[in-house]
Amino acid sequence: MNQTFAAAALALCGLSARTLGWRPHEFWAATPAELASALGLLCPDAAAAGFDRQTLQRLMEHDHGR
């Protein structure tokens, strides 16, 4: 991965604001699956390619240097 989690999240937050009209709290309240669905990115195999809350937590901890 070339970007940090924070940089990727910021880019997705901006994309969701421009494309979906979401405010930051709406972005952060959405699950990755909800965001993908709202952006039209889901396909039949998308659920298998995604990640769960535990993986998200690990990525967030890594991004914060813990």
Secondary structure, DSSP 8 states (H G I E B T S, - for coil): --S-HHHHHHHHHHHHHHHH---HHHHHHS-HHHHHHHTT---TTHHHHS--HHHHHHHHHHHTT-
